[in-house]
C-alpha cells in the first residue's frame, strides 16, 4: 500500500535522459526560436546592398523648391528655360499682373477671418458675440482696423490674407455691424 502512495507522488521524469531533454526543450529551444524570429524580422524588406544611394535619396528629399534669379527679363527667361520651370500662375487663377476685384467685407471675412472668428480659436472673439466684442467696439473702427492690419496676438497681419487696407476696413465694418 505504501508503494502505491509513493508512485503517485513521483513526476513524469523517470530517468536522467528525460531530465536533459526536458531542460533542453524548456530553456534552450525557446532561446533559439526567439533569436530566429528576431533575425527574420530585422532582415526582411531591406534593399540589396548598393541598390539605393542614401546620399542621392537625401539630396532628393531636401532639394530646393524654388530659385531666386535677379536680372533683366532675358536673364530670368533663360534661367527658367534652363531649369525647365514654367511661370507660376496667379494664386486665384487670374493672369499675373492683372488687377483683381476688391473683396467686400463679407467676402473677405468668409475667405480669411471665418476660420478663427467663427469658432473663437486662440482667443479670437466669435462673430456676433456682443459680450466678446464689447470692449473692442469702444476702441473705434480705426484702432480695430490697425490691429487687423498689423496683427494682434495669434492673428497674423491682415489675418494672413493679401487684402488691401480698404478691404480690411470693410471686413472690420462687416464684423462690427453684426455686434451692433
C-alpha positions as CSV (number, residue, x, y, z in Angstrom):
1,X,0.0,0.0,0.0
2,X,2.9,2.3,0.8
3,X,4.4,1.6,-2.6
4,X,1.2,2.7,-4.3
5,X,1.2,6.1,-2.5
6,X,4.8,6.7,-3.3
7,X,4.2,6.1,-7.0
8,X,1.5,8.8,-7.1
9,X,3.9,11.5,-5.8
10,X,6.6,11.0,-8.5
11,X,6.8,13.2,-11.5
12,X,6.7,12.3,-15.2
13,X,10.5,12.3,-15.5
14,X,11.9,8.9,-14.6
15,X,15.4,8.9,-16.0
16,X,18.3,11.4,-16.3
17,X,18.0,11.4,-20.1
18,X,14.4,12.5,-19.8
19,X,15.6,15.4,-17.5
20,X,18.1,16.5,-20.1
21,X,15.6,16.5,-22.9
22,X,13.1,18.4,-20.8
23,X,15.6,21.0,-19.8
24,X,16.7,21.4,-23.4
25,X,13.2,21.9,-24.7
26,X,12.2,24.1,-21.8
27,X,15.1,26.6,-21.9
28,X,17.4,26.2,-24.8
29,X,14.9,25.7,-27.6
30,X,12.9,28.9,-26.9
31,X,16.1,30.9,-26.9
32,X,16.9,29.7,-30.4
33,X,13.3,30.3,-31.5
34,X,13.5,33.9,-30.2
35,X,16.8,34.5,-31.9
36,X,15.4,33.1,-35.2
37,X,12.4,35.4,-35.0
38,X,14.5,38.4,-34.3
39,X,16.7,37.7,-37.3
40,X,13.7,37.1,-39.5
41,X,12.0,40.4,-38.5
42,X,15.2,42.5,-38.8
43,X,16.4,41.1,-42.1
44,X,13.2,41.5,-44.1
45,X,12.3,44.3,-46.5
46,X,15.8,45.7,-46.9
47,X,17.1,46.7,-50.3
48,X,20.1,44.9,-51.6
49,X,23.5,46.5,-50.8
50,X,24.2,49.3,-53.2
51,X,20.7,49.3,-54.6
52,X,19.8,52.6,-53.0
53,X,22.2,55.5,-52.7
54,X,21.4,57.2,-49.4
55,X,23.2,60.4,-50.4
56,X,21.1,60.7,-53.5
57,X,17.9,59.9,-51.6
58,X,18.8,62.6,-49.0
59,X,19.6,65.1,-51.8
60,X,16.2,64.5,-53.4
61,X,14.3,65.0,-50.1
62,X,16.0,68.3,-49.4
63,X,16.2,69.8,-52.9
64,X,15.2,73.4,-53.4
65,X,11.6,74.1,-54.2
66,X,12.2,77.4,-56.0
67,X,15.0,79.6,-57.2
68,X,15.6,83.4,-57.0
69,X,17.0,84.9,-60.1
70,X,18.0,88.6,-60.3
71,X,18.4,90.3,-63.6
72,X,16.6,91.5,-66.6
73,X,13.8,89.7,-68.3
74,X,16.1,87.9,-70.7
75,X,18.3,86.5,-67.9
76,X,15.2,85.4,-66.0
77,X,13.7,83.7,-69.0
78,X,17.0,81.9,-69.8
79,X,17.2,80.7,-66.2
80,X,13.6,79.4,-66.2
81,X,14.2,77.7,-69.6
82,X,17.4,76.0,-68.3
83,X,15.6,74.7,-65.2
84,X,12.5,73.6,-67.1
85,X,10.3,75.8,-65.0
86,X,7.2,77.5,-66.2
87,X,6.0,80.8,-64.9
88,X,3.8,80.3,-61.9
89,X,0.1,81.1,-62.4
90,X,-1.5,83.7,-60.2
91,X,-2.9,82.3,-56.9
92,X,-6.5,82.8,-57.7
93,X,-6.2,81.8,-61.4
94,X,-6.1,85.4,-62.7
95,X,-3.4,86.4,-65.1
96,X,-0.2,87.6,-63.4
97,X,-0.2,91.4,-63.0
98,X,-3.9,91.7,-63.8
99,X,-5.8,93.8,-61.3
100,X,-8.1,91.9,-59.0
101,X,-11.6,93.0,-58.0
102,X,-11.9,94.3,-54.5
103,X,-13.5,91.9,-52.0
104,X,-16.5,93.0,-50.0
105,X,-16.2,92.9,-46.2
106,X,-18.4,89.8,-46.0
107,X,-16.4,88.1,-48.8
108,X,-13.1,88.8,-47.1
109,X,-14.4,87.7,-43.7
110,X,-15.6,84.4,-45.3
111,X,-12.2,84.0,-47.0
112,X,-9.7,84.9,-44.3
113,X,-11.4,85.6,-40.9
114,X,-14.1,82.9,-40.5
115,X,-11.6,80.1,-39.7
116,X,-10.8,81.7,-36.3
117,X,-13.6,84.0,-35.6
118,X,-16.4,81.5,-36.2
119,X,-15.1,79.1,-33.5
120,X,-13.2,81.5,-31.3
121,X,-9.8,79.9,-31.9
122,X,-6.8,81.2,-29.9
123,X,-8.9,83.8,-28.1
124,X,-10.4,85.4,-31.2
125,X,-13.8,86.9,-30.3
126,X,-16.6,85.0,-32.0
127,X,-18.5,86.6,-34.8
128,X,-21.7,88.2,-33.5
129,X,-20.8,87.7,-29.8
130,X,-21.6,91.2,-28.3
131,X,-20.0,90.4,-25.0
132,X,-16.7,89.5,-26.5
133,X,-16.7,92.4,-29.0
134,X,-17.9,95.0,-26.5
135,X,-14.6,96.2,-25.2
136,X,-13.1,96.2,-28.7
137,X,-16.0,98.2,-30.2
138,X,-15.1,101.0,-27.8
139,X,-11.7,101.3,-29.4
140,X,-13.2,102.6,-32.6
141,X,-13.0,101.5,-36.2
142,X,-9.5,102.9,-36.9
143,X,-7.9,101.2,-33.9
144,X,-9.5,97.8,-34.8
145,X,-8.5,98.2,-38.4
146,X,-4.9,99.0,-37.4
147,X,-4.9,95.9,-35.1
148,X,-6.0,93.7,-38.1
149,X,-3.5,95.3,-40.5
150,X,-0.6,94.9,-38.1
151,X,-1.7,91.6,-36.4
152,X,-2.6,91.1,-32.8
153,X,-2.0,88.1,-30.5
154,X,-2.2,84.9,-32.6
155,X,-3.7,86.7,-35.6
156,X,-1.2,87.4,-38.3
157,X,-1.1,90.7,-40.1
158,X,-4.1,91.2,-42.3
159,X,-5.4,87.8,-41.0
160,X,-3.0,86.1,-43.3
161,X,-4.6,87.5,-46.4
162,X,-3.1,89.7,-49.1
163,X,-6.1,92.1,-48.9
164,X,-5.7,95.9,-49.2
165,X,-6.2,98.2,-46.3
166,X,-9.6,99.3,-47.6
167,X,-10.7,95.7,-47.9
168,X,-9.5,95.1,-44.3
169,X,-11.5,98.1,-43.1
170,X,-14.7,96.8,-44.9
171,X,-14.3,93.4,-43.2
172,X,-13.9,95.1,-39.8
173,X,-17.1,97.1,-40.6
174,X,-18.9,93.9,-41.5
175,X,-17.9,92.3,-38.2
176,X,-18.8,95.4,-36.2
177,X,-22.2,95.6,-37.9
178,X,-23.0,92.1,-36.6
179,X,-22.5,93.1,-33.0
180,X,-24.3,96.5,-33.0
